[in-house]
Amino acid sequence: IKLKKEVRLKKTMFNWAIGIGGKYKQAEGILNNTLPLFDKADYAPERNNPS
């Protein structure tokens, strides 16, 4: 039973570290302006096209 707990703990720690790495990568992209916080197309003012 102790071995199973150790394996479960190691898996949890590994997945936690992977999650932290993903968040770091996302934050780095935002800071370097390579990953925008939001899609500008979604927030662009709509233009009225006269027919």
NUKETOR-896737 format. One record per residue (C-alpha): residue number from 1; residue in three letters; x, y, z. Coordinates in pm, 1 decimal, padded with zeros to 6 digits. Example, Ala and Ser with C-alpha at 12.3 -4.5 7.8 and 13.67 -1.06 7.14 Angstrom:
<nodes>
  pos  code        px        py        pz
    1   ALA   01230.0  -00450.0   00780.0
    2   SER   01367.0  -00106.0   00714.0
</nodes>
This chain:
<nodes>
  pos  code        px        py        pz
    1   ILE   00000.0   00000.0   00000.0
    2   LYS   00288.3   00235.8   00078.6
    3   LEU   00429.4   00185.1  -00271.5
    4   LYS   00095.0   00279.9  -00429.3
    5   LYS   00083.1   00598.2  -00222.7
    6   GLU   00435.5   00690.4  -00331.7
    7   VAL   00352.9   00630.8  -00697.1
    8   ARG   00033.7   00834.4  -00665.5
    9   LEU   00225.0   01115.9  -00495.7
   10   LYS   00492.4   01115.1  -00767.7
   11   LYS   00225.3   01126.4  -01040.5
   12   THR   00050.6   01414.4  -00864.8
   13   MET   00376.1   01607.5  -00828.7
   14   PHE   00464.5   01543.1  -01192.7
   15   ASN   00124.9   01661.9  -01317.4
   16   TRP   00145.0   01966.8  -01089.5
   17   ALA   00487.7   02055.2  -01231.3
   18   ILE   00359.2   02015.1  -01587.6
   19   GLY   00070.3   02249.2  -01505.6
   20   ILE   00307.2   02509.7  -01359.8
   21   GLY   00523.0   02484.8  -01672.6
   22   GLY   00221.0   02543.7  -01894.5
   23   LYS   00116.4   02850.3  -01696.7
   24   TYR   00473.3   02985.4  -01710.8
   25   LYS   00484.9   02935.1  -02087.1
   26   GLN   00151.9   03116.0  -02128.7
   27   ALA   00264.3   03406.6  -01908.6
   28   GLU   00591.5   03430.1  -02099.7
   29   GLY   00400.0   03449.2  -02427.2
   30   ILE   00178.8   03726.9  -02292.2
   31   LEU   00481.0   03925.1  -02169.6
   32   ASN   00661.6   03884.3  -02502.7
   33   ASN   00343.4   03986.6  -02687.0
   34   THR   00340.1   03658.0  -02878.5
   35   LEU   00029.0   03531.0  -02701.3
   36   PRO  -00245.2   03793.8  -02676.5
   37   LEU  -00471.2   03802.8  -02371.6
   38   PHE  -00776.4   03806.4  -02598.0
   39   ASP  -00855.0   03783.4  -02966.8
   40   LYS  -00863.1   04136.6  -03102.5
   41   ALA  -01105.8   04033.9  -03377.7
   42   ASP  -01367.8   03953.1  -03114.7
   43   TYR  -01342.8   04301.9  -02963.9
   44   ALA  -01294.7   04508.4  -03278.7
   45   PRO  -01569.1   04766.2  -03334.6
   46   GLU  -01807.8   04656.1  -03603.0
   47   ARG  -01801.2   04869.4  -03913.6
   48   ASN  -02120.9   04969.4  -04085.1
   49   ASN  -02097.8   04878.1  -04449.9
   50   PRO  -02338.9   05092.5  -04651.0
   51   SER  -02509.5   04889.9  -04920.2
</nodes>
